[in-house]
Each structure stands twice: as structure tokens, then as C-alpha cells.
Amino acid sequence: MLNLHKMPEFTFPENFLWGSGSAAHQIEGNNVNNQWWHMEQSGNNPSIHAPSGKACNSWQMLDDDIRLLKELGHQAYRFSVEWSRIEPRHGEYDQAALDRYIGFLQKLRANGIHTSVTLLHFTHPQWFEELGGFTKEENIRYFTGFLTFAVPQLAPYTDSWTVVNEINLGSTAFDALVKRKVLLKAFAYGSAVVKSFSAAPVSAAHALIPCYPLRVHDPLDTAAAHLNNWVTNEYFFHGVRTGEIILPQMDVEYVPELKNSCDFWAVNYYHRRKVDARKANMAADKMYFNNFRMCLDYPADREFCPEVFVDAMAKLTDKPIWITENGVCTDTDEFRTIYLMLQLEAMRTAMELYSADIRAYFHWSLLDNYEWGTYDMRFGLASVDKKTFVRTPKPSAYFYKDVIRANGMSGELFAKHTPALPHFEMMDMTQPKKQLSQETQA
């Protein structure tokens, strides 16, 4: 058992940015014009256990979300604008919908909250899906067309941009890799559009999933882990650094707009992946001592390892780093506080060991939201009543509030918020060893 009550006090650099995040389809409700809504209604996807419906009703309760952010002391808010609200039919723009987002941005700014806008967070219009979506490179022009309309109007009120969220997720089958390549190009061209209208920093949120061999000395597992790590992580970082897109079964392609398209590394970090070359999908089973879930629907392969995050940061020292998502799905809120404590210590350790220039942390998520097919996976700092949509902060939200206020944390702060956890006395390693008696040695 970790003795977090004894953790020494540490702080983060001055002007470190603390906040939380969300995504339009997961909180707004009634996003009836996007492809995910249509998939929910079709009943053809076994992973959809519940439709999104009104979600957290945030489209009608934007002011409530701002009040919650203020109550919890958040300095920044990352959220997405819904393309299908703004362009429900190709070439037909809903100015009132865009104006609503602009008004939200203005209110956030008026309350002293840094505005971080995501332009594509998994969902796009159904009409775009019917044209083939991001499986076809020629469709990128529809995305950049949307950006050309929306970004100039959003730019005066936006402090930072995420053009695309997590383009690296999905299978590694050839068709999926083609889509990954198209999305990377969409980010490159989209980033150029954003920079033509805004001086605010731009990035793409990358789902950082370090891949490790199940059997650390096995050459097949090691090779499979290297391949998985490339198609999951390194192809993206290499592409932004050099402009080259290198993926299996494809010729290399140089995209000038991709090189240096990120002003900072936007990292979404939750877990690592163990790789087993003896399985067709290369996904290793969890070892029994790590095989637990904090809620019923939590993905079985997720294995949180703070030290893996520390090691991963060592490879990203060439740009500033923003942690644009990090959190845990749990029905035991006390564990969220433990998770936060460990992750924030890992962040501080990476900054000390590798001089990782981490400048921001956005907790995922502000609310218990619609988690892409279910409401049973609860990542939120606040719960949401499904009938009244009243937001109620959890105890972990107040722990995080104190972290923000202190710009750091300590064992004392942790103990204040977790008094029921057992307290362990640690041996003072500066004292000389005691000689064991013969009875003890036996």
C-alpha cells in the first residue's frame, strides 16, 4: 500500500494551467445531425448499450457548466464545437449555433477561464459520413471548408486550439491505417487553416498509449511491441517533426504542412498497453494482480502506470507539453483522488528527471458524461442527475480544487481529503540499521 500521507510537498511552475475537459457529443445532448447519433439509433453496433439522448444537457445549461468551473477553481476549460451543429447540411451553416459557441467563449473569458477549443472530437456530420468521411483523402476539403467558416469567428475568443482529437485510435488493420493517414493529413491542412486566422497555439490531442512486450526478453513480443508503438504513437510524433508519414504497407509520403504543425504536444494519457505476439490481435491479457476494474464497464485492458508516463515524457522534450486529458473511470471516488495524486507526482517527476516542459493539466472530465455507448463509465469530477441534470461535485473535485489553489500538493493535503484511508509509518532510512535478533533472523 502506498503511503501517500507521507508524500513531501511539491509545487508546479508559476503560471501552470489547471483545468478540465469535455467533448460536445458527450455532454451537449441531441446532436441529431452527426454520424454517432445515427449509429446509436440504428441499433447495429453491439458496443452501444445506451443512446446519448440529452447527455448532460449542456447545450441548454452552458451557464451551469461555467458556474461549476468557477466553483471548483478551474483556470481553463477544453471543450469541442460540434461540426454537425454548425454545418448540419453540406454548405448550409447555422450561424445561430456558432454564435452560441461564441457566446459561451465570451462568458468563459469574462470569468477568467482559458478557452481551449477542439474542432473535431470524434463526431462529424452524417452527410460527411455518407460521403465516406475520413476514409477518403479527397474529403479533407469538406473539413477545411468548415474550419474556414468557423475559425475566423471563434478565433477572437479562443486561447488555444486542438484541431483533431486522438487520430491514432482504432485497429491496426490496413483500412484503419489508411484512415489514420487521412486524419493526419486533415490535421496538417486544418492546422494551416487555423494558423492563418489565429495566433493562439495549435496542436492535435494524441492518445499516448506506450506499448510494452508482455515477455520482456522475448524477441517476438519485443518486435510486436515496437511495431505497435510505431503505429500507435511514433508515426504521429515523427510526422510532426519531419513531415514524413510512415505507416506499414504504404509508401512513405512527405506532407510539408505536417512538419511543425504542432506548437505543443497535446497528450491524452490514461494507460499503457501490453503486447503479446502469440495472439492474433496482439493484445495481452492483464496479469491477475492488475486485473481489477473500478467500475463495471471499465475497459479490461487498461493498466494505469505512472512510471510509464514518466518514461514517455522523456521522448517529448523538444516542445512544450500539455496534458489535455487524464483521468480514471471509477465508481469509488476516493480512488480518483489517489489516481490524481499519483499522476500529478508522475508529472512533477518527469519535469525534474527529463526537464519535460509540462505547462498544463486538463482533467478528464468535468462531468460524468456519455462515454461513447454507455453512461456507466464515470470519469467526472461532478455527477449529473439524469432527470434534472443538476451537477453535484464529488469529493475528488474539492481535492483537485485545493491542488489548483496551492499549485501543488503534499501528503498533508492528501490526508485532509482522505482521512479514512489507513496511515502507514515509513521507516526512517537515515537511521542505522538495527541488528536483528537470532529469533527474528530465524
Disulfide bonds with the S-S distance in Angstrom:
none
